[in-house]
Amino acid sequence: MNWTQAADELSTVRDLIRYAVTAFSFHEAHFGHGYPGPVEEAGYLVLHSLGLPHDRRELWLDARLLPEERHTALALVRRRAEERIPAAYLTREAWLGPFRFYVDERVIIPRSFIADALQEGLEPWIEDFSAVTRAADICTGGGSLAVLLALRCPNAQVDAVDLSPDALAVARKNVGDYGLEDRVRLRTGDLLEGFDRQAYDLIISNPPYVDAKAMASLPAEYRREPELALASGQDGLDHVRRLIAQAPACLKPGGLLVVEVGHQRAALEAAFPDIPWVWLDLPGGDSYVFAVCREDLPGA
């Protein structure tokens, strides 16, 4: 890739996005940290470097750029392509729908299907979200789901729990950015170990669920994320097993456990054949997030 020539000869936003897609292909970049493929991510990075809204890129595609703007945009694209750094770590932001969150290398980049579940997937179990008074986000990472949980349940006190102090430092910034310090409590903890009995109406979690085989073959972009937030033993279910064992004691009668398990649905159903699993039908698919009432969990 001739980055100097590109900075001299490319003239429009459209040109830069096209060149970025070529660079991503040349360097075999992988995607999935918020944008599904090279075109979407190239557009985001170029427009971010220009300080332009990325949700209306069609307005800017044929805008001609100053030399300094071309150099700035291409420098960002070059790092993404050559160093295989996820876009969110370069721009220090990630988006879940219309919600923006600060992110850096201390936390996994937020991309959970539970964000969709909170907006449209839990109504059969929770008819009135304003009636939820206590909720928890386990393995909160940078706190994005805890923030969305607090916004969805306006009367709830939310416990945002993580084992990593570094992750909780990032979560503290995001909670503060949304002005939720009075309703979201950050707690250092190992899943639900030692938590209050029958405290919660709702527990959500996007825990680590990558199995050992997949961890060994992760693309470079994913290896830049904290291993603590990804790996979960030989079959990817170490954390989920513990959550299932711990949750009945921490949920109120009728309380709900909502957990994302990635591609581990078949393994989970085989490990717990007696649980009446309900898999949420979400825009990203119907095999990634389960919802189970307290009374349907072992030991309830």
N, C-alpha and C positions, 0 to 999 in steps of 0.2 A: 504494500500500500504506500503510495506517494503522498504523504500528508501535506508536505509543503506545496506541491503542485495543486492539490485539492483546495488548499486555503487560498491560492492565487486565482484559480479558475472557476470554482463553483460560485454561483451568484445568488441563488434563491434558497428559501427554506426547503422547497421541494428537492433541489439539488443535494442539499446536505442530508436530508432524510434518505434519499436514494443511496448516497455514498456510505452512510452509516450502515444500511442494510447489507451492502456489499462487504463492508469491513467485518460485520458480525459473522457473515457466512465464511469469509476467508479465514477467520480465527476460530471458527467452530464454537461460537458462543452458545450457551444454553440459557433458556428462559423459564419463567414460572414464578418469579418473585413479584408478581403484581401485573405483569403484562404477558399475554399469551404467546407472543412471537416477536420477530425482529422488527416488523413494520411499526407495530404499536410502541415498542420500546424506543426505537429510533426517533419517532415523532415526539415522544415524551421528553427525551434527553435534549433534543435540539430546541424545542420550545422552552424547556426549563432554562436552558442557558441564555435564552433571549428574554426571559422574564415575561413570557406570553402564556395565556391560559392554554392548557393542553387538551381541553375538552371541545375546543372549536378550531381544530387545526386547519380546517378547510378555508378559514378566513385569511390565513397567513401563508399558504403554500407558495404563492407566486411573489411574495414580498422579497425585494432585493435587499441584500445585507451589506453592511459596511465591512471592511477588512478585519477590524477588531472583533466584530461579531462572529465572523467566520472562524477566526482563530480560536476564540473562546469555545464555540460549539464543537469544533473538531478536536480540541484538546480533551473535552469531556468524553466524546465518542471514542477517541483513541484509547483512553484508559479503560473504558468499558470493554473494548474489543481485545486489546493486547494483554491487559492484566487480568481479564475475566472477573472484574469486580461487579457485583450486582448494582444495578442503577440506583437502588435506594441508598446504598452506602455512599455513592458518589454525590447524590443530591441531598442526603440527610433528611429524606422524607419518604413516606409510603402512604398510599391511599387505600382505604376500604370504602368503596362507593364514594360518596361526597365528603368523607371524613379524612382529614389529613393528620398524620402522626409523625413525630420526630423519630428517627431511627439511626443507630450507628452500630458498629461492629460488636458491641456488647450484647446485642439481642438478635434473635431470629427476626427476619423481615416478616411483618404481619401479612397473612394471606389466607385466613381461615374461612372455611365455609360456614362457621358459626355466626359470622357477621350477617350472612343472609338469613340464617335461621332465626336470629333475634328480630329481624324485621318482618318475616312472613311465614315462619315455619313452626311456631310453637302455640298458635292459637287453640288447637284442640285441647291442649293441657292447661294453658294459662289464658283464661277468658278476659281477665282484667289485669294488665301489667301494673297498674297503679296500686293493686292490692298486694303486690310483692313487697315485703318489708325488709327481708334480709336475703342476700344472694352472694355468691362467691365465684370468682374466676381463678381457677387453679392452673398453675404454670402460666402466669399472666405475661411473662416476658416484658415487653415494652409497655404493657398496660392497655393496648388498643381495645381488646374485648371487654376489659373492665369498664372502660369509658363508655363503650356502646351499651353495655349492660345497664350502667347507671342512667344513661340517657333514655333507654327504653323503659326502665322501671323508675319513674320519677320520685317515688316515695321510699326507695330501697336504700339501705346501707349495704355497700358492696365491699367485700374483702377481696383484695387482689394479692394473690399468693405466689411466691416464687422462691426457689432455693438459692438463686444468684443475687447477691447484693448489687452487682453491676447492672443486672436487668432491672432491678427495682429502682435504681437511680434514673434510668431512662423512663420507667413508668411514672416516676414522680414528676418529671417534666411534662409528660403528656397529660396526666391528671390535672396539673396546674394550668396547662394551656386551655383546658376546657372548663376551668373554674370549679372543679369537683372535689377539691380538697376536703370539704366538710362531709362528703358522702362516700368517698372511696378511700378505704384504709389499706395501706400497703403493709403486707405481713411477710416476713421471712419464714418459710416453712417447707417441709418435705411432703408435698401433696396435702392430704387432710390429717396428717398425723398430729394428734394432740388438740384437735379443734373441738369447739363446743358441741355438745350433744343436742341433736334435734334443733339446730339453729337456723337452718336455711330452707327457704321455699324453693330455691333454684340454685343448682351448682352447674356451672359450665366449665369445660376444660378442652384446650387444644394441647394435649401433652406430647412429649416425644413419642414417636411411633415408627421410626425407621429401623428395620431389622439389620442384623449384622452383615448379611450379604449385600444389601443395598448400600449400607454405609461404606463398604469397601470399594464401591464403584461410583460414588457420587461425582458429578461434574465439578469442575474447579469452582464455579460460582457458589455451589452449596457447601463446599468445604470451607468457605470463608465465614460461614455462620458458626456460632458456638456449638460444639459437639454435644454439650450438655442439653441443648434444646432440641436435638434431633434423635440421638441414639436411645434405643429402649430394649437392649438385650438381643438375644439370638433371634427371636421371632417377632420383635417389635412390640410386644404386648406387656412388657414388665410394668410400665406405669399404669396402663389401663387396668390390669389385674388388681393392682393395689387400690386404684380409685373405686373399683367395683366392690372391693372388700370393705373399704373405709366409709363409703358414702351413706349406707343405711343408718349409721349411728349419727351422722351429721345433718341429715335431712329431716325436716318436719314430716309428720304423717301427710301423705299426699304429695310430698315434695318431688321434684323432678331433677334427674341427672342427664345432662346433655354433653356428649363427648365426641370429638372428632378423632377418627382412627385411620384416615388416609385409605390406603389400599389393603387394610388388614381385616376387612369385613369377614371373609371366609374363615380366616384363622380364628377370629374372635367367636364366631358362631359355633365353630367346632370345639373351642375351649369351654364354652358355656352353653351347651345345647338346651338347657332348661329355662333360660331367660327368654321371655317373649319380646324379642328385639323389635323396635320400631325404627326404621331407617327413614330419615327425613328426605322428602322429595324437594331438592333445592336446584337452583339454576345450574350449578356445576355438576349435578348428578345425584343419584339416590342411594349411594353406597358408602358415603364418607362420614356421616354424622348420625349417631343414634340418640334416641331419647327413651329413658326408662324411668317409670315411677318407682318411688322408694319401695313400695310393697311388692314389686316384681323382682327386686334384687335379692341375691342370696343373703341370708342372715337378717332380713328385715323383721 
